[in-house]
Structure formats: C-alpha cells, structure tokens
Amino acid sequence: MKNILVVDDELDILDTIIDTFEIEFEERNIMIYKAANGVEALELFKSDIVFDLIVTDINMPEMDGIELTQYVKGLRSDMPVIVFTGHGDMEEQDKLTALGVIAMIKKPYVEDLLEEVNNSLK
C-alpha cells in the first residue's frame, strides 16, 4: 500500500484534489490523506503512517509549503514532494528546486498534477 499526503489551505481545491485522486487510485491500493496547513501535515508525517509522496501548496497559514518541505526533507531526504500552487515566483522555485522538489505545478491544472503523481509512484 502507498500513502499520499495532500496539503492545501484552500479547502475547495483540497477536496477537488482528494476526489480526483480517490477516483484515479481506488483500485491501486493507494491511500490519500489530507491536511489544511503545514502544521497538520507535519503531525501526520510524524505519525505511524509512512508516506510515499507529499503534494503541497506553498502559501498557507501557520507553516507554508517551503517550511514544510524543509522540515520533511530534514527528516527524510528521499521523500518525494510535488508543489501545486497558484503563486510562486522564481525565488520560491529556486528554493524548492534546491530542496529537491520533483515538480512544481500551477493551479488549477489538476490533470498535470495527476500525471506528476502517477510518474512519481512508478
């Protein structure tokens, strides 16, 4: 079984991603977990669940996606992270690339995100 953690503070977008992933992955024994910010995500990441992929927004309250990625990579440097954001400038992109983010997808392109997720789970 594989586990994906999706993190976004925009609940309508989070629900759309979760719904899309559940339809796509229902027969592949992949569990989808969600968090509304980096703090919630970190709590899940530190739990007994072993995640295979994190999909995160950048701009979120309490802990943003860059901070989350830094923390996660500090604990598990091989953790694949995909950023899915409506924002993002070159400086953020450079930081994320340096952290080892495998892809940065612009919202609202859920199909592009789904393709990257499928590629990373192969």
MMTF fields as JSON, N, C-alpha, C and O atoms, coordinates in Angstrom:
{
  "mmtfVersion": "1.0.0",
  "mmtfProducer": "UNKNOWN",
  "numBonds": 487,
  "numAtoms": 488,
  "numGroups": 122,
  "numChains": 1,
  "numModels": 1,
  "chainsPerModel": [1],
  "groupsPerChain": [122],
  "chainIdList": ["A"],
  "bondAtomList": [4, 2, 8, 6, 12, 10, 16, 14, 20, 18, 24, 22, 28, 26, 32, 30, 36, 34, 40, 38, 44, 42, 48, 46, 52, 50, 56, 54, 60, 58, 64, 62, 68, 66, 72, 70, 76, 74, 80, 78, 84, 82, 88, 86, 92, 90, 96, 94, 100, 98, 104, 102, 108, 106, 112, 110, 116, 114, 120, 118, 124, 122, 128, 126, 132, 130, 136, 134, 140, 138, 144, 142, 148, 146, 152, 150, 156, 154, 160, 158, 164, 162, 168, 166, 172, 170, 176, 174, 180, 178, 184, 182, 188, 186, 192, 190, 196, 194, 200, 198, 204, 202, 208, 206, 212, 210, 216, 214, 220, 218, 224, 222, 228, 226, 232, 230, 236, 234, 240, 238, 244, 242, 248, 246, 252, 250, 256, 254, 260, 258, 264, 262, 268, 266, 272, 270, 276, 274, 280, 278, 284, 282, 288, 286, 292, 290, 296, 294, 300, 298, 304, 302, 308, 306, 312, 310, 316, 314, 320, 318, 324, 322, 328, 326, 332, 330, 336, 334, 340, 338, 344, 342, 348, 346, 352, 350, 356, 354, 360, 358, 364, 362, 368, 366, 372, 370, 376, 374, 380, 378, 384, 382, 388, 386, 392, 390, 396, 394, 400, 398, 404, 402, 408, 406, 412, 410, 416, 414, 420, 418, 424, 422, 428, 426, 432, 430, 436, 434, 440, 438, 444, 442, 448, 446, 452, 450, 456, 454, 460, 458, 464, 462, 468, 466, 472, 470, 476, 474, 480, 478, 484, 482],
  "bondOrderList": [1, 1, 1, 1, 1, 1, 1, 1, 1, 1, 1, 1, 1, 1, 1, 1, 1, 1, 1, 1, 1, 1, 1, 1, 1, 1, 1, 1, 1, 1, 1, 1, 1, 1, 1, 1, 1, 1, 1, 1, 1, 1, 1, 1, 1, 1, 1, 1, 1, 1, 1, 1, 1, 1, 1, 1, 1, 1, 1, 1, 1, 1, 1, 1, 1, 1, 1, 1, 1, 1, 1, 1, 1, 1, 1, 1, 1, 1, 1, 1, 1, 1, 1, 1, 1, 1, 1, 1, 1, 1, 1, 1, 1, 1, 1, 1, 1, 1, 1, 1, 1, 1, 1, 1, 1, 1, 1, 1, 1, 1, 1, 1, 1, 1, 1, 1, 1, 1, 1, 1, 1],
  "groupList": [{"groupName": "MET", "atomNameList": ["N", "CA", "C", "O"], "elementList": ["N", "C", "C", "O"], "formalChargeList": [0, 0, 0, 0], "bondAtomList": [1, 0, 2, 1, 3, 2], "bondOrderList": [1, 1, 2], "singleLetterCode": "M", "chemCompType": "L-PEPTIDE LINKING"}, {"groupName": "LYS", "atomNameList": ["N", "CA", "C", "O"], "elementList": ["N", "C", "C", "O"], "formalChargeList": [0, 0, 0, 0], "bondAtomList": [1, 0, 2, 1, 3, 2], "bondOrderList": [1, 1, 2], "singleLetterCode": "K", "chemCompType": "L-PEPTIDE LINKING"}, {"groupName": "ASN", "atomNameList": ["N", "CA", "C", "O"], "elementList": ["N", "C", "C", "O"], "formalChargeList": [0, 0, 0, 0], "bondAtomList": [1, 0, 2, 1, 3, 2], "bondOrderList": [1, 1, 2], "singleLetterCode": "N", "chemCompType": "L-PEPTIDE LINKING"}, {"groupName": "ILE", "atomNameList": ["N", "CA", "C", "O"], "elementList": ["N", "C", "C", "O"], "formalChargeList": [0, 0, 0, 0], "bondAtomList": [1, 0, 2, 1, 3, 2], "bondOrderList": [1, 1, 2], "singleLetterCode": "I", "chemCompType": "L-PEPTIDE LINKING"}, {"groupName": "LEU", "atomNameList": ["N", "CA", "C", "O"], "elementList": ["N", "C", "C", "O"], "formalChargeList": [0, 0, 0, 0], "bondAtomList": [1, 0, 2, 1, 3, 2], "bondOrderList": [1, 1, 2], "singleLetterCode": "L", "chemCompType": "L-PEPTIDE LINKING"}, {"groupName": "VAL", "atomNameList": ["N", "CA", "C", "O"], "elementList": ["N", "C", "C", "O"], "formalChargeList": [0, 0, 0, 0], "bondAtomList": [1, 0, 2, 1, 3, 2], "bondOrderList": [1, 1, 2], "singleLetterCode": "V", "chemCompType": "L-PEPTIDE LINKING"}, {"groupName": "ASP", "atomNameList": ["N", "CA", "C", "O"], "elementList": ["N", "C", "C", "O"], "formalChargeList": [0, 0, 0, 0], "bondAtomList": [1, 0, 2, 1, 3, 2], "bondOrderList": [1, 1, 2], "singleLetterCode": "D", "chemCompType": "L-PEPTIDE LINKING"}, {"groupName": "GLU", "atomNameList": ["N", "CA", "C", "O"], "elementList": ["N", "C", "C", "O"], "formalChargeList": [0, 0, 0, 0], "bondAtomList": [1, 0, 2, 1, 3, 2], "bondOrderList": [1, 1, 2], "singleLetterCode": "E", "chemCompType": "L-PEPTIDE LINKING"}, {"groupName": "THR", "atomNameList": ["N", "CA", "C", "O"], "elementList": ["N", "C", "C", "O"], "formalChargeList": [0, 0, 0, 0], "bondAtomList": [1, 0, 2, 1, 3, 2], "bondOrderList": [1, 1, 2], "singleLetterCode": "T", "chemCompType": "L-PEPTIDE LINKING"}, {"groupName": "PHE", "atomNameList": ["N", "CA", "C", "O"], "elementList": ["N", "C", "C", "O"], "formalChargeList": [0, 0, 0, 0], "bondAtomList": [1, 0, 2, 1, 3, 2], "bondOrderList": [1, 1, 2], "singleLetterCode": "F", "chemCompType": "L-PEPTIDE LINKING"}, {"groupName": "ARG", "atomNameList": ["N", "CA", "C", "O"], "elementList": ["N", "C", "C", "O"], "formalChargeList": [0, 0, 0, 0], "bondAtomList": [1, 0, 2, 1, 3, 2], "bondOrderList": [1, 1, 2], "singleLetterCode": "R", "chemCompType": "L-PEPTIDE LINKING"}, {"groupName": "TYR", "atomNameList": ["N", "CA", "C", "O"], "elementList": ["N", "C", "C", "O"], "formalChargeList": [0, 0, 0, 0], "bondAtomList": [1, 0, 2, 1, 3, 2], "bondOrderList": [1, 1, 2], "singleLetterCode": "Y", "chemCompType": "L-PEPTIDE LINKING"}, {"groupName": "ALA", "atomNameList": ["N", "CA", "C", "O"], "elementList": ["N", "C", "C", "O"], "formalChargeList": [0, 0, 0, 0], "bondAtomList": [1, 0, 2, 1, 3, 2], "bondOrderList": [1, 1, 2], "singleLetterCode": "A", "chemCompType": "L-PEPTIDE LINKING"}, {"groupName": "GLY", "atomNameList": ["N", "CA", "C", "O"], "elementList": ["N", "C", "C", "O"], "formalChargeList": [0, 0, 0, 0], "bondAtomList": [1, 0, 2, 1, 3, 2], "bondOrderList": [1, 1, 2], "singleLetterCode": "G", "chemCompType": "PEPTIDE LINKING"}, {"groupName": "SER", "atomNameList": ["N", "CA", "C", "O"], "elementList": ["N", "C", "C", "O"], "formalChargeList": [0, 0, 0, 0], "bondAtomList": [1, 0, 2, 1, 3, 2], "bondOrderList": [1, 1, 2], "singleLetterCode": "S", "chemCompType": "L-PEPTIDE LINKING"}, {"groupName": "PRO", "atomNameList": ["N", "CA", "C", "O"], "elementList": ["N", "C", "C", "O"], "formalChargeList": [0, 0, 0, 0], "bondAtomList": [1, 0, 2, 1, 3, 2], "bondOrderList": [1, 1, 2], "singleLetterCode": "P", "chemCompType": "L-PEPTIDE LINKING"}, {"groupName": "GLN", "atomNameList": ["N", "CA", "C", "O"], "elementList": ["N", "C", "C", "O"], "formalChargeList": [0, 0, 0, 0], "bondAtomList": [1, 0, 2, 1, 3, 2], "bondOrderList": [1, 1, 2], "singleLetterCode": "Q", "chemCompType": "L-PEPTIDE LINKING"}, {"groupName": "HIS", "atomNameList": ["N", "CA", "C", "O"], "elementList": ["N", "C", "C", "O"], "formalChargeList": [0, 0, 0, 0], "bondAtomList": [1, 0, 2, 1, 3, 2], "bondOrderList": [1, 1, 2], "singleLetterCode": "H", "chemCompType": "L-PEPTIDE LINKING"}],
  "groupTypeList": [0, 1, 2, 3, 4, 5, 5, 6, 6, 7, 4, 6, 3, 4, 6, 8, 3, 3, 6, 8, 9, 7, 3, 7, 9, 7, 7, 10, 2, 3, 0, 3, 11, 1, 12, 12, 2, 13, 5, 7, 12, 4, 7, 4, 9, 1, 14, 6, 3, 5, 9, 6, 4, 3, 5, 8, 6, 3, 2, 0, 15, 7, 0, 6, 13, 3, 7, 4, 8, 16, 11, 5, 1, 13, 4, 10, 14, 6, 0, 15, 5, 3, 5, 9, 8, 13, 17, 13, 6, 0, 7, 7, 16, 6, 1, 4, 8, 12, 4, 13, 5, 3, 12, 0, 3, 1, 1, 15, 11, 5, 7, 6, 4, 4, 7, 7, 5, 2, 2, 14, 4, 1],
  "groupIdList": [1, 2, 3, 4, 5, 6, 7, 8, 9, 10, 11, 12, 13, 14, 15, 16, 17, 18, 19, 20, 21, 22, 23, 24, 25, 26, 27, 28, 29, 30, 31, 32, 33, 34, 35, 36, 37, 38, 39, 40, 41, 42, 43, 44, 45, 46, 47, 48, 49, 50, 51, 52, 53, 54, 55, 56, 57, 58, 59, 60, 61, 62, 63, 64, 65, 66, 67, 68, 69, 70, 71, 72, 73, 74, 75, 76, 77, 78, 79, 80, 81, 82, 83, 84, 85, 86, 87, 88, 89, 90, 91, 92, 93, 94, 95, 96, 97, 98, 99, 100, 101, 102, 103, 104, 105, 106, 107, 108, 109, 110, 111, 112, 113, 114, 115, 116, 117, 118, 119, 120, 121, 122],
  "secStructList": [7, 3, 3, 3, 3, 3, 3, 7, 1, 7, 2, 2, 2, 2, 2, 2, 2, 2, 2, 2, 2, 2, 2, 2, 2, 6, 6, 6, 6, 3, 3, 3, 3, 3, 3, 1, 1, 2, 2, 2, 2, 2, 2, 2, 2, 6, 1, 1, 7, 7, 7, 1, 3, 3, 3, 3, 7, 1, 1, 7, 1, 1, 1, 7, 2, 2, 2, 2, 2, 2, 2, 2, 2, 2, 2, 7, 6, 6, 7, 7, 3, 3, 3, 3, 3, 1, 7, 7, 7, 2, 2, 2, 2, 2, 2, 2, 2, 2, 2, 6, 7, 1, 3, 3, 3, 3, 6, 6, 7, 2, 2, 2, 2, 2, 2, 2, 2, 2, 2, 2, 6, 7],
  "xCoordList": [0.834, 0.0, 0.883, 1.905, 0.467, 1.173, 0.298, -0.928, 0.947, 0.244, 0.685, 1.878, -0.301, -0.048, -0.639, -1.762, 0.119, -0.357, -0.535, 0.409, -1.751, -2.072, -2.317, -3.101, -1.632, -1.69, -2.083, -1.386, -3.205, -3.653, -4.641, -5.526, -4.497, -5.407, -6.7, -7.66, -6.742, -7.972, -8.781, -8.502, -9.781, -10.48, -11.204, -11.315, -11.704, -12.357, -11.354, -11.668, -10.159, -9.114, -8.645, -8.45, -8.466, -8.057, -9.059, -8.667, -10.35, -11.384, -11.398, -11.61, -11.172, -11.115, -9.958, -10.117, -8.8, -7.634, -7.905, -7.64, -8.426, -8.716, -9.703, -9.486, -10.787, -11.788, -11.164, -11.418, -10.348, -9.696, -8.762, -8.777, -7.949, -7.011, -7.738, -7.332, -8.805, -9.535, -10.128, -10.119, -10.639, -11.163, -10.028, -10.156, -8.931, -7.793, -7.134, -6.737, -7.018, -6.214, -7.007, -6.417, -8.335, -9.15, -8.808, -8.947, -8.371, -8.063, -6.576, -6.159, -5.777, -4.332, -3.816, -2.607, -4.716, -4.321, -3.465, -2.441, -3.915, -3.236, -4.171, -5.31, -3.684, -4.462, -4.104, -2.936, -5.127, -4.934, -5.265, -6.333, -4.348, -4.55, -4.507, -3.847, -5.215, -5.217, -4.933, -5.209, -4.366, -4.095, -4.337, -4.086, -4.83, -5.175, -4.026, -4.152, -2.914, -1.737, -0.517, -0.625, 0.63, 1.865, 1.954, 2.548, 1.368, 1.404, 0.626, 1.108, -0.582, -1.37, -0.621, -0.601, -0.006, 0.731, 1.892, 2.134, 2.597, 3.742, 3.313, 4.009, 2.169, 1.645, 1.379, 1.725, 0.765, 0.519, 1.832, 1.985, 2.781, 4.065, 4.821, 5.509, 4.692, 5.38, 4.632, 5.133, 3.449, 2.664, 3.246, 4.332, 2.519, 2.968, 2.781, 3.23, 2.128, 1.892, 3.196, 3.848, 3.568, 4.756, 4.272, 3.619, 4.601, 4.147, 5.132, 6.344, 4.572, 5.368, 5.489, 6.342, 4.625, 4.608, 3.86, 2.866, 4.358, 3.64, 3.368, 4.262, 2.12, 1.712, 1.306, 0.401, 1.967, 1.687, 1.564, 2.21, 0.723, 0.63, 1.821, 2.481, 2.098, 3.169, 2.606, 3.01, 1.674, 1.168, 0.046, -1.083, 0.387, -0.584, -0.301, 0.826, -1.328, -1.101, -0.333, -0.259, 0.22, 0.922, 2.273, 3.286, 2.316, 3.567, 3.357, 2.477, 4.162, 3.963, 4.618, 5.286, 4.411, 4.909, 6.423, 6.978, 7.095, 8.561, 9.083, 9.978, 8.521, 8.923, 8.619, 9.429, 7.446, 7.074, 8.074, 8.535, 8.404, 9.349, 10.716, 11.342, 11.186, 12.473, 12.462, 13.407, 11.408, 11.321, 11.263, 11.982, 10.396, 10.231, 11.532, 11.934, 12.189, 13.45, 14.544, 15.444, 14.462, 15.399, 15.211, 16.169, 13.975, 13.678, 13.864, 14.293, 13.53, 13.604, 13.974, 13.102, 15.242, 15.741, 15.25, 15.238, 14.842, 14.384, 12.879, 12.348, 12.184, 10.739, 10.407, 10.815, 9.668, 9.25, 8.205, 7.238, 8.417, 7.481, 7.143, 8.026, 5.841, 5.349, 4.65, 3.84, 4.959, 4.312, 3.237, 3.478, 2.036, 0.88, 0.391, -0.215, 0.648, 0.4, -0.166, 0.083, -0.922, -1.436, -0.483, -0.673, 0.529, 1.514, 2.872, 2.963, 3.884, 5.218, 6.04, 5.762, 7.042, 7.944, 9.244, 9.396, 10.16, 11.416, 12.221, 12.868, 12.179, 12.927, 12.402, 13.178, 11.068, 10.479, 10.823, 11.146, 10.754, 11.059, 12.505, 12.784, 13.419, 14.826, 15.007, 15.758, 14.315, 14.388, 13.875, 14.485, 12.739, 12.125, 12.99, 13.102, 13.592, 14.487, 15.687, 16.103, 16.236, 17.373, 16.995, 17.84, 15.723, 15.251, 14.956, 14.723, 14.967, 14.737, 13.291, 12.908, 12.476, 11.087, 11.108, 11.847, 10.293, 10.361, 9.556, 9.809, 8.581, 7.806, 7.089, 6.758, 6.852, 6.076, 4.987, 5.268, 3.748, 2.601, 1.765, 1.498, 1.349, 0.494, -0.956, -1.446, -1.642, -3.088, -3.758, -3.213, -4.856, -5.717, -5.568, -6.537, -4.414, -4.248, -4.114, -3.014, -5.233, -5.256, -4.785, -4.177, -5.062, -4.629, -3.105, -2.537, -2.443, -0.974, -0.441, 0.542, -1.101, -0.711, -0.864, 0.024, -1.976, -2.234, -1.164, -0.718, -0.753, 0.299, 1.618, 2.289, 1.989, 3.226, 3.157, 4.139, 1.998, 1.834, 1.998, 2.703, 1.354, 1.487, 2.939, 3.41, 3.648, 5.06, 5.902, 6.797, 5.62, 6.437, 6.152, 6.991, 4.993, 4.643, 5.084, 4.885, 5.674, 6.115, 7.344, 7.854],
  "yCoordList": [-1.175, 0.0, 1.244, 1.299, 2.239, 3.515, 4.579, 4.48, 5.607, 6.69, 8.034, 8.312, 8.866, 10.211, 11.205, 11.028, 12.253, 13.336, 14.58, 15.034, 15.133, 16.333, 17.47, 17.33, 18.609, 19.729, 21.005, 21.435, 21.612, 22.867, 23.538, 22.881, 24.849, 25.577, 25.99, 26.376, 25.916, 26.216, 24.923, 24.044, 24.821, 23.554, 23.069, 21.861, 23.989, 23.547, 22.889, 21.886, 23.443, 22.846, 21.527, 20.544, 21.507, 20.283, 19.166, 18.041, 19.47, 18.459, 17.992, 16.809, 18.908, 18.534, 17.575, 16.574, 17.881, 17.01, 15.641, 14.612, 15.629, 14.366, 13.539, 12.345, 14.163, 13.444, 12.866, 11.713, 13.664, 13.211, 12.043, 11.049, 12.156, 11.093, 9.821, 8.723, 9.958, 8.764, 8.007, 6.776, 8.727, 8.077, 7.4, 6.251, 8.11, 7.598, 6.392, 5.444, 6.425, 5.435, 4.39, 3.591, 4.368, 3.472, 1.998, 1.216, 1.605, 0.196, -0.118, -1.245, 0.857, 0.662, 0.581, 0.633, 0.455, 0.311, 1.488, 1.307, 2.701, 3.926, 4.715, 5.004, 5.055, 5.839, 7.313, 7.67, 8.164, 9.601, 10.232, 9.989, 11.038, 11.761, 13.249, 13.672, 14.05, 15.486, 16.286, 15.855, 17.478, 18.428, 19.83, 20.094, 20.731, 22.085, 23.082, 24.239, 22.646, 23.517, 22.663, 21.458, 23.309, 22.583, 21.954, 20.888, 22.604, 22.058, 20.746, 19.76, 20.737, 19.496, 18.418, 17.255, 18.813, 17.855, 17.248, 16.043, 18.079, 17.605, 16.62, 15.639, 16.88, 15.944, 14.582, 13.547, 14.584, 13.322, 12.662, 11.448, 13.464, 12.932, 12.263, 11.264, 12.81, 12.253, 11.074, 10.447, 10.774, 9.657, 8.33, 8.294, 7.259, 5.929, 5.681, 4.659, 6.602, 6.441, 6.725, 7.74, 5.831, 6.038, 6.55, 5.827, 7.802, 8.411, 8.141, 8.07, 7.993, 7.77, 9.033, 9.122, 10.019, 11.256, 12.323, 12.042, 13.563, 14.718, 15.679, 16.003, 16.134, 17.175, 18.367, 18.252, 19.515, 20.654, 21.967, 22.185, 22.826, 24.217, 24.953, 24.422, 26.168, 26.966, 27.9, 27.839, 28.761, 29.799, 29.266, 29.073, 29.031, 28.525, 29.172, 29.589, 29.255, 29.8, 28.813, 27.621, 29.322, 28.559, 28.013, 28.285, 27.259, 26.751, 26.616, 25.879, 27.325, 27.264, 26.019, 25.252, 25.842, 24.651, 24.552, 23.453, 25.7, 25.681, 25.205, 24.363, 25.749, 25.312, 23.83, 23.091, 23.409, 22.0, 21.12, 20.109, 21.508, 20.729, 20.669, 19.61, 21.8, 21.813, 20.839, 20.074, 20.871, 20.013, 18.543, 17.709, 18.235, 16.848, 16.31, 15.188, 17.111, 16.674, 16.497, 15.675, 17.272, 17.097, 15.763, 15.171, 15.3, 14.014, 12.844, 11.758, 13.098, 12.024, 12.637, 13.057, 12.683, 13.392, 12.8, 13.49, 11.526, 10.878, 11.055, 10.499, 11.817, 11.986, 12.802, 13.958, 12.211, 12.972, 14.024, 13.73, 15.246, 16.341, 17.005, 17.334, 17.196, 17.948, 19.182, 19.087, 20.343, 21.587, 21.917, 21.894, 22.229, 22.574, 23.923, 24.005, 24.988, 26.323, 27.281, 27.148, 28.235, 29.299, 30.47, 31.406, 30.428, 31.504, 30.916, 29.867, 31.577, 31.018, 31.858, 31.917, 32.5, 33.272, 32.492, 31.384, 33.076, 32.381, 32.107, 31.066, 33.034, 32.828, 31.598, 30.773, 31.489, 30.308, 29.051, 28.017, 29.143, 27.983, 27.543, 26.345, 28.491, 28.161, 27.473, 26.504, 27.976, 27.349, 25.917, 25.002, 25.738, 24.414, 23.439, 22.269, 23.915, 23.072, 22.653, 21.495, 23.598, 23.291, 22.271, 21.499, 22.271, 21.31, 19.934, 18.974, 19.841, 18.55, 18.265, 17.108, 19.326, 19.136, 18.565, 19.05, 17.524, 16.846, 17.54, 17.318, 18.383, 19.122, 20.281, 20.23, 21.336, 22.484, 22.716, 23.127, 22.452, 22.533, 23.746, 23.978, 24.522, 25.683, 25.259, 24.44, 25.824, 25.61, 26.317, 27.311, 25.884, 24.815, 23.525, 22.772, 23.241, 22.132, 20.791, 20.253, 20.263, 19.009, 17.848, 16.904, 17.91, 16.832, 16.753, 15.661, 17.914, 17.934, 17.383, 16.643, 17.754, 17.247, 15.735, 15.036, 15.234, 13.794, 13.054, 11.982, 13.614, 13.0, 12.922, 11.89, 14.007, 14.009, 13.003, 12.322, 12.912, 11.954, 10.535, 9.726, 10.229, 8.897, 8.588, 7.478, 9.556, 9.351, 9.081, 8.236, 9.79, 9.624, 8.319, 7.852, 7.726, 6.474, 5.235, 4.116, 5.416, 4.263, 3.627, 2.647],
  "zCoordList": [0.0, 0.0, 0.0, 0.683, -0.779, -0.821, -0.191, -0.199, 0.359, 1.035, 0.478, 0.356, 0.142, -0.368, 0.619, 1.091, 0.93, 1.781, 0.921, 0.274, 0.913, 0.144, 1.135, 2.074, 0.914, 1.853, 1.116, 0.197, 1.522, 0.916, 1.851, 2.399, 2.038, 2.916, 2.218, 2.884, 0.901, 0.157, 0.089, -0.727, 0.956, 1.144, -0.098, -0.308, -0.937, -2.174, -3.112, -3.752, -3.197, -4.036, -3.428, -4.143, -2.117, -1.425, -1.685, -1.993, -1.564, -1.804, -3.255, -3.521, -4.198, -5.617, -5.873, -6.571, -5.309, -5.478, -4.856, -5.477, -3.646, -2.96, -3.774, -3.979, -4.241, -5.048, -6.311, -6.659, -6.997, -8.228, -7.949, -8.674, -6.903, -6.553, -6.139, -6.519, -5.367, -4.923, -6.104, -6.117, -7.093, -8.298, -9.064, -9.486, -9.239, -10.008, -9.336, -10.013, -8.023, -7.318, -6.555, -5.828, -6.697, -5.871, -6.062, -5.122, -7.237, -7.489, -7.355, -7.621, -6.949, -6.867, -5.436, -5.211, -4.472, -3.079, -2.601, -1.943, -2.951, -2.546, -1.637, -2.003, -0.462, 0.497, 0.362, 0.201, 0.429, 0.322, 1.676, 2.238, 2.188, 3.437, 3.132, 2.183, 3.939, 3.678, 4.937, 6.056, 4.713, 5.786, 5.236, 4.06, 6.097, 5.666, 5.825, 5.423, 6.403, 6.517, 6.864, 7.094, 6.897, 7.147, 8.524, 8.681, 9.527, 10.887, 10.951, 11.508, 10.377, 10.327, 9.558, 9.961, 8.449, 7.619, 8.397, 8.327, 9.127, 9.897, 10.982, 11.244, 11.61, 12.608, 11.969, 12.539, 10.787, 10.085, 9.683, 9.814, 9.191, 8.741, 9.889, 9.683, 11.086, 12.254, 12.876, 13.809, 12.371, 12.904, 12.409, 11.829, 12.643, 12.218, 10.724, 10.204, 10.036, 8.599, 7.854, 8.097, 6.955, 6.122, 4.769, 4.016, 4.471, 3.225, 2.098, 2.302, 0.898, -0.306, -1.144, -2.027, -0.864, -1.645, -0.862, -0.192, -0.96, -0.416, -1.555, -2.337, -1.643, -2.585, -1.728, -0.902, -1.914, -1.041, -1.794, -2.819, -1.261, -1.68, -1.06, -0.167, -1.529, -0.926, 0.143, 1.304, -0.255, 0.647, 1.522, 1.071, 2.798, 3.769, 5.122, 5.391, 5.976, 7.316, 8.199, 7.903, 9.259, 10.295, 9.839, 10.483, 8.76, 8.201, 6.699, 6.255, 5.92, 4.468, 3.868, 4.561, 2.573, 1.894, 1.835, 1.825, 1.797, 1.787, 3.146, 3.212, 4.222, 5.568, 5.773, 6.331, 5.317, 5.435, 4.694, 5.225, 3.469, 2.667, 3.341, 3.378, 3.874, 4.576, 5.75, 5.94, 6.522, 7.698, 7.296, 7.847, 6.324, 5.871, 5.293, 5.598, 4.458, 3.849, 4.91, 4.744, 6.0, 7.103, 7.81, 8.306, 7.849, 8.478, 7.523, 7.912, 6.265, 5.266, 3.914, 3.153, 3.634, 2.449, 1.136, 0.117, 1.144, -0.086, -0.327, -1.289, 0.524, 0.388, -0.861, -0.967, -1.813, -2.988, -2.604, -1.902, -3.077, -2.822, -4.149, -4.941, -4.378, -5.528, -4.988, -4.066, -5.557, -5.161, -6.187, -7.394, -5.677, -6.504, -6.004, -4.936, -6.769, -6.238, -7.275, -8.473, -6.793, -7.649, -7.687, -8.464, -6.862, -6.764, -7.115, -7.753, -6.708, -6.905, -7.855, -9.053, -7.319, -8.153, -8.336, -7.82, -9.063, -9.355, -8.078, -7.962, -7.131, -5.882, -5.141, -4.658, -5.059, -4.422, -5.205, -4.622, -6.523, -7.355, -7.149, -7.079, -7.051, -6.807, -5.454, -5.346, -4.411, -3.087, -3.143, -2.591, -3.82, -3.894, -4.685, -4.322, -5.752, -6.543, -5.693, -5.725, -4.938, -4.063, -2.989, -2.537, -2.581, -1.579, -2.173, -1.439, -3.496, -4.13, -4.493, -4.668, -4.608, -5.05, -6.457, -7.313, -6.707, -8.002, -9.09, -10.274, -8.712, -9.712, -9.045, -7.861, -9.833, -9.378, -10.413, -11.539, -10.033, -10.936, -10.557, -9.378, -11.56, -11.321, -11.195, -11.974, -10.205, -10.079, -11.244, -11.723, -11.707, -11.213, -12.015, -12.119, -12.577, -13.519, -12.809, -12.68, -12.354, -11.607, -12.481, -11.978, -13.787, -14.687, -14.74, -14.732, -14.793, -14.781, -13.46, -13.431, -12.382, -11.072, -11.015, -10.528, -11.505, -11.512, -12.309, -11.901, -13.431, -14.247, -13.468, -13.489, -12.785, -11.992, -10.846, -10.552, -10.201, -9.108, -9.63, -9.026, -10.742, -11.34, -11.676, -11.429, -12.236, -12.576, -11.334, -11.359, -10.257, -9.054, -8.323, -7.553, -8.547, -7.871, -8.64, -8.169, -9.806, -10.61, -10.017, -10.559]
}
